Amino acid sequence: MSSRLAFISHQTSMRRHIRSLILVTGFLTLTFYVIRLYKPPAPDPTSNIRLPNADKSNNDDKGFLQFKPPEASIQHSVIRGDSVVWTMDKNTTWRLLGRPPNRPECWTYKDRFSVYERPSPGMSDIIAKNNKNKIKKAIILRLGEGQVWRSAFVSYVRSLVMEAGYISGYDIVIYIHLDLSGVQKAAWLEKIPQEFRALTQTFSTQDLRKWIPEKAVFKNVYEQNHTPIQMFMAKNPQYDFVYSLEHDVRLIGRWDTLLADVDTEYAFHRKHKAEDQEMPEVPDLISFQTIRRPRVQWPWFQKEHACIKRFGGKANTRSSLGVVWGWSRRLTDAMTQYNAEGINCYFEYFAPSVAYQQNLTTFFYQHPLYCPNGAKPDRHSLNLTDFGKNDPRRAQPDKVPVGCSYFFVDSYSKPFWEDWYQHPEICRPPALVHPVKNPKFN
């Protein structure tokens, strides 16, 4: 009897232990899931960049300015399977041409520029102190005597300095062609907003004629737009590479992401280069339109007999739209050597042809283009044999679209940009846009 009672007591004790173990296990399991559910997300390293606050003593430890780079309010793709772009335009249907954007997003004008319309004193101070030559690269913003500093243009320049400059590390040089002197020049420079003055360099036509090697003829900046870049590189040896940017180029999306995308894609091509290729870490010429052989009857070949002869005929030349180009020091030095021989050609084929002739590396970065319904853009085709020896060979060679939102005339870039500005509900996917000619934006 006593052994039976002991057995019953033992079983009762075991049940209590089991119930206790179940309760403890359930509590621990519940605690684990609560922690998982309420664990704070990891911080986004790019969404809330901390900038040093304005401080006249240059001591960055005296506080911080919170700067959140702009973001698109629509964070999904607006491009349908039939290439129609859902942009909320009432009167125009836009279609994607060629390559889709790298990011599924759509920007309103307010998304893109509102953070730059009323900057704090701290942001203005950061802009003024941007140029520290961190990476031996610069972006040259090309301006002329007719430039007017309207509010939309000022916001655009701020976006360039903060995104390409502060975030990506580029020096930003506002490079102004001024054929003025004395009081007139001083009065013109006084109109530049204070935050940009430390970033400004000027040059004149006379400066270019004095600098270019003696045998070469300098006609004018319009036809020989490369000469200011060559002179800039010669006088600024701290830079190994520069982008040149014409005043009427605009970007929907951020400069830091575009620059990173270009670098990443070129690195991919370089990783997969052929055994017989020599591709430097940074290309010698970067273009945002195809680099190809110009047509034989191209008007800019007229009166260029010395250049065509030096290059060995029209078939051995190359050209591209030069409103945004990246230039290595190797390229500008090679062009100056041609100048020393008396060769100075029309700018849209001089740099690409020198690169082709000297086996330098040219890189066409293909970006999204947008056309309205009914537009019939050009398409460029190349054979791989038309590429330079050290050019990326995985780039698309055949039937590459050209024109519309990035072209030399504003038939389509004008409504693409201005309708976006005028209607707050309209959004645009990432796009490099040229030209934007309306005086309101310049």
C-alpha positions in Angstrom: 0.0 0.0 0.0 2.8 2.4 1.0 4.6 1.6 -2.3 1.4 2.4 -4.3 1.1 5.7 -2.5 4.7 6.5 -3.2 4.2 5.8 -6.8 1.1 8.0 -7.0 3.0 10.8 -5.2 5.9 10.4 -7.7 3.6 10.7 -10.7 1.9 13.8 -9.3 5.3 15.4 -8.8 6.3 14.6 -12.3 3.1 16.1 -13.7 3.8 19.3 -11.7 7.4 19.5 -13.2 6.1 18.9 -16.7 3.4 21.6 -16.3 6.1 24.0 -15.0 8.4 23.1 -17.9 5.6 23.7 -20.4 4.8 27.1 -18.9 8.5 28.2 -18.9 9.0 27.0 -22.5 5.8 28.9 -23.6 7.0 32.0 -21.8 10.4 31.9 -23.4 8.9 31.2 -26.9 6.6 34.2 -26.5 9.4 36.4 -25.4 11.5 35.3 -28.4 8.8 36.3 -30.9 8.0 39.6 -29.2 11.7 40.5 -29.5 11.8 39.5 -33.1 8.6 41.5 -33.9 9.7 44.6 -32.1 13.4 44.6 -32.9 14.1 48.1 -34.4 15.2 48.1 -38.1 18.8 48.6 -39.0 19.5 52.2 -39.8 19.7 53.2 -43.5 23.3 54.5 -44.0 22.2 56.9 -46.8 18.8 58.1 -45.7 19.9 60.5 -43.0 23.4 61.8 -43.6 24.9 64.0 -40.9 26.6 67.0 -42.2 28.9 69.3 -40.1 27.1 72.4 -39.1 28.2 75.9 -40.2 31.1 76.9 -38.1 33.5 79.8 -38.9 36.4 78.1 -37.0 36.2 75.0 -39.2 35.7 72.8 -36.1 33.3 70.1 -37.2 32.6 68.9 -33.6 30.4 71.8 -32.7 27.1 70.2 -33.8 25.5 68.6 -36.8 23.0 69.6 -39.5 20.5 66.9 -40.4 20.4 66.5 -44.2 18.1 63.9 -45.7 18.8 63.5 -49.5 15.7 63.7 -51.6 13.7 60.6 -52.3 11.0 59.8 -54.9 7.5 59.6 -53.3 6.6 56.7 -55.6 8.8 53.8 -54.9 7.7 51.3 -57.5 8.1 50.9 -61.2 5.8 53.0 -63.4 6.8 51.4 -66.6 4.2 49.0 -68.1 5.1 45.9 -70.0 4.3 47.7 -73.3 6.9 50.4 -72.3 4.2 53.0 -71.6 5.2 55.1 -68.6 2.6 55.9 -66.0 3.5 59.5 -65.3 0.0 61.1 -64.7 0.4 63.3 -67.8 -3.0 64.3 -69.1 -2.0 65.2 -72.7 1.1 63.1 -73.5 1.7 59.4 -73.3 5.4 58.8 -72.7 7.2 55.5 -73.7 10.4 54.1 -72.4 13.0 53.8 -75.2 15.7 51.2 -74.8 17.1 50.5 -71.3 14.9 50.7 -68.2 16.0 52.7 -65.2 18.0 51.0 -62.5 15.6 52.0 -59.8 11.8 51.5 -59.7 10.8 55.0 -58.7 9.0 58.1 -59.9 9.8 61.7 -58.9 7.6 64.7 -58.6 9.3 68.1 -59.1 8.8 68.7 -55.4 10.4 65.4 -54.5 13.5 66.3 -56.5 14.1 69.9 -55.5 12.1 71.0 -52.4 15.0 70.2 -50.1 17.2 72.6 -52.1 14.8 75.5 -52.4 15.2 77.0 -48.9 18.5 75.6 -47.6 19.7 76.2 -44.0 22.8 78.3 -43.4 24.5 75.0 -42.6 23.9 73.6 -46.1 25.1 76.8 -47.7 28.3 76.6 -45.6 28.8 73.0 -46.7 28.4 73.9 -50.3 30.9 76.8 -50.1 33.5 74.5 -48.5 32.9 71.5 -50.8 36.1 71.4 -52.8 38.7 69.4 -50.8 40.0 67.2 -53.6 39.1 64.0 -51.8 39.2 61.6 -54.8 41.1 63.5 -57.5 37.9 63.9 -59.5 35.9 66.9 -60.4 32.6 67.9 -62.1 32.9 71.0 -64.3 29.7 72.9 -64.7 30.1 75.0 -67.9 28.4 78.4 -67.9 28.6 81.5 -70.1 28.2 85.2 -69.9 24.4 84.9 -70.4 23.8 82.9 -67.3 21.1 84.3 -64.9 20.9 82.9 -61.4 17.2 82.3 -61.2 15.8 80.3 -58.3 15.2 77.0 -60.2 18.8 77.1 -61.5 20.2 77.8 -58.0 18.3 74.8 -56.6 19.7 72.6 -59.4 23.3 73.7 -58.7 22.7 73.0 -55.0 21.6 69.5 -55.8 24.7 68.9 -57.9 27.1 70.1 -55.1 25.3 68.2 -52.3 24.9 64.9 -54.2 27.9 64.7 -56.5 30.1 66.8 -54.2 29.3 66.1 -50.5 27.9 62.6 -50.9 30.1 61.3 -53.7 33.3 63.3 -53.0 33.7 65.1 -56.3 34.9 68.7 -56.4 32.4 70.9 -58.2 33.9 73.6 -60.3 31.6 76.3 -61.8 33.6 77.1 -64.9 32.5 80.4 -66.5 33.4 81.7 -70.0 33.6 85.5 -69.5 35.0 87.9 -72.1 34.7 90.8 -69.6 37.3 92.6 -67.6 37.7 95.2 -64.8 34.5 96.7 -63.4 32.2 94.7 -65.8 33.7 91.4 -64.7 33.5 92.3 -61.0 29.9 93.3 -61.4 29.0 90.1 -63.2 30.7 87.9 -60.5 28.8 89.8 -57.7 25.6 88.3 -59.1 26.8 84.7 -58.2 25.1 83.5 -55.0 27.6 83.7 -52.1 27.6 79.9 -51.5 28.9 79.2 -55.0 31.7 81.8 -55.2 34.4 79.7 -53.7 33.6 77.0 -56.4 34.0 79.4 -59.3 36.7 79.7 -61.9 36.6 81.9 -65.0 38.3 82.0 -68.4 38.2 84.1 -71.5 38.6 83.5 -75.2 42.0 85.3 -75.0 43.1 82.9 -72.2 42.3 79.9 -74.5 44.3 81.5 -77.5 47.3 82.1 -75.3 47.2 78.6 -73.8 46.8 76.4 -76.9 50.0 75.2 -78.5 51.3 77.6 -81.1 50.6 75.5 -84.2 47.0 74.9 -83.4 44.2 77.4 -84.3 41.5 78.1 -81.8 38.2 79.2 -83.5 35.6 79.7 -80.8 34.2 77.9 -77.8 31.1 76.7 -79.6 33.1 74.7 -82.2 36.0 73.7 -80.0 34.3 73.2 -76.7 37.0 70.8 -75.6 39.8 73.4 -75.4 38.5 74.9 -72.1 38.6 71.3 -70.6 42.1 70.7 -71.8 43.3 74.1 -70.4 41.5 73.3 -67.1 43.3 70.0 -66.8 46.6 71.5 -67.6 46.2 74.2 -64.9 44.7 71.9 -62.3 47.1 68.9 -62.0 45.3 67.7 -58.8 42.6 66.1 -60.9 43.0 62.8 -62.8 39.5 62.8 -64.2 36.7 65.3 -64.7 33.1 65.3 -66.0 32.0 68.3 -68.0 28.4 69.3 -67.8 26.7 71.9 -70.0 24.4 74.4 -68.3 21.2 73.0 -69.9 21.6 69.4 -68.7 19.3 68.3 -65.9 18.9 65.1 -64.0 15.7 63.5 -62.6 17.0 61.3 -59.8 20.1 61.9 -57.7 23.6 62.6 -58.9 25.3 60.4 -56.4 23.3 57.3 -57.6 23.9 58.1 -61.3 27.7 58.4 -60.7 27.8 55.2 -58.7 25.8 53.4 -61.4 28.3 54.4 -64.1 31.3 53.3 -61.9 29.6 50.0 -61.1 28.7 49.2 -64.7 32.2 50.0 -66.0 33.8 47.9 -63.3 31.6 45.0 -64.6 32.9 45.5 -68.1 36.5 45.8 -66.9 36.2 42.6 -64.9 35.1 40.8 -68.1 37.5 42.3 -70.5 39.3 40.2 -73.1 42.8 39.0 -72.5 44.2 41.4 -75.2 42.5 44.4 -73.7 44.0 47.1 -71.4 41.2 48.9 -69.6 42.2 51.4 -66.9 40.4 51.7 -63.5 38.6 54.7 -64.8 37.6 55.1 -68.5 39.4 57.7 -70.7 36.1 59.0 -72.2 32.6 58.5 -70.8 29.7 59.4 -73.0 25.9 59.2 -72.5 25.2 58.8 -76.2 26.6 56.1 -78.5 30.1 56.7 -79.7 30.1 55.9 -83.4 31.5 56.7 -86.9 29.8 59.9 -88.1 28.0 59.8 -91.4 30.1 60.8 -94.4 28.0 63.9 -95.2 28.0 65.2 -91.6 28.1 69.0 -92.0 30.9 69.4 -89.3 33.3 67.5 -91.6 33.4 70.5 -94.0 36.6 72.5 -93.9 38.1 69.9 -91.6 40.6 68.6 -94.2 43.7 68.6 -91.9 41.9 66.7 -89.1 40.4 64.1 -91.5 43.8 63.6 -93.1 45.5 63.2 -89.7 43.0 60.6 -88.6 43.3 58.6 -91.8 40.0 59.4 -93.3 36.4 59.8 -92.1 36.1 56.1 -91.5 38.6 56.3 -88.7 36.8 59.1 -86.8 34.2 58.7 -84.0 31.7 61.2 -82.6 29.1 61.5 -79.8 26.8 64.1 -78.2 29.2 66.1 -75.9 26.9 67.8 -73.4 28.0 65.4 -70.6 31.4 63.7 -71.0 33.9 62.2 -68.6 37.6 63.0 -69.5 40.7 61.3 -68.2 44.0 63.2 -68.0 45.4 60.7 -70.5 42.8 61.8 -73.0 43.3 65.6 -72.5 47.1 65.2 -72.7 46.8 63.2 -75.9 44.5 65.9 -77.4 47.1 68.6 -76.5 49.7 66.5 -78.3 47.5 66.7 -81.5 47.3 70.4 -80.9 51.1 70.6 -80.9 51.0 69.2 -84.4 48.5 71.9 -85.5 45.4 69.7 -85.2 42.3 71.1 -83.5 39.0 69.8 -84.7 35.2 70.2 -84.1 34.7 69.1 -80.5 32.0 66.3 -81.0 34.4 64.2 -82.9 37.9 65.4 -81.8 38.0 63.7 -78.3 36.3 60.4 -79.4 38.6 60.2 -82.5 41.7 60.8 -80.5 40.6 58.2 -78.0 39.9 55.7 -80.8 43.3 56.5 -82.6 45.3 56.1 -79.4 43.6 52.9 -78.2 42.3 54.7 -75.1 39.1 53.3 -73.4 35.8 54.9 -74.3 32.7 53.9 -72.4 29.1 54.5 -73.5 26.8 54.5 -70.5 23.3 53.6 -71.8 20.6 55.3 -69.8 16.7 55.5 -70.1 15.2 57.6 -72.8 11.6 58.7 -73.1 9.6 59.6 -76.2 6.0 60.7 -76.7 3.6 58.5 -78.7 4.3 58.9 -82.4 7.9 60.0 -82.1 10.4 58.1 -84.2 13.8 58.4 -82.7 17.1 57.5 -84.4 18.8 54.2 -83.8 22.5 53.8 -84.0 24.2 50.5 -85.0 27.8 49.4 -84.7 29.7 46.3 -85.4 32.1 45.1 -82.7 34.9 45.7 -85.2 34.0 49.4 -85.0 34.8 49.6 -81.3 38.1 50.8 -80.1 40.6 48.1 -79.1 40.2 48.7 -75.4 36.5 49.6 -75.3 34.0 47.5 -73.4 32.8 44.8 -75.8 29.7 43.8 -73.9 28.0 47.2 -74.6 25.0 47.0 -76.8 26.2 47.6 -80.4 23.1 47.2 -82.5 20.1 49.5 -82.9 20.8 51.6 -79.8 18.1 54.3 -79.5 19.1 57.9 -79.6 17.2 61.1 -79.0 13.9 62.3 -77.4 14.6 63.2 -73.8 18.4 63.4 -74.3 19.3 64.9 -77.7 20.8 68.1 -79.2 17.4 69.7 -79.8 14.6 70.2 -77.3 11.5 69.0 -79.3 10.8 66.4 -76.7 13.0 67.3 -73.7 11.1 70.6 -73.4 7.7 69.0 -72.6 9.3 66.2 -70.7 10.8 68.7 -68.2 8.4 71.7 -68.3 5.2 69.7 -68.0 6.8 68.0 -65.0 7.6 71.4 -63.4 4.1 72.9 -64.1 1.9 70.0 -62.8 2.6 68.9 -59.2 0.8 65.5 -59.8 3.1 64.5 -62.6 6.0 62.2 -61.8 9.0 61.2 -63.8 11.2 58.1 -63.6 15.0 58.6 -63.5 16.2 60.4 -66.6 19.2 62.5 -67.8 17.6 65.3 -69.8 18.9 67.6 -72.4 18.4 70.4 -73.4 16.4 72.4 -70.9 16.4 75.8 -72.6 13.6 77.7 -71.0 15.0 80.9 -69.3 13.0 80.1 -66.2 15.4 77.2 -65.5 18.7 78.9 -66.5 
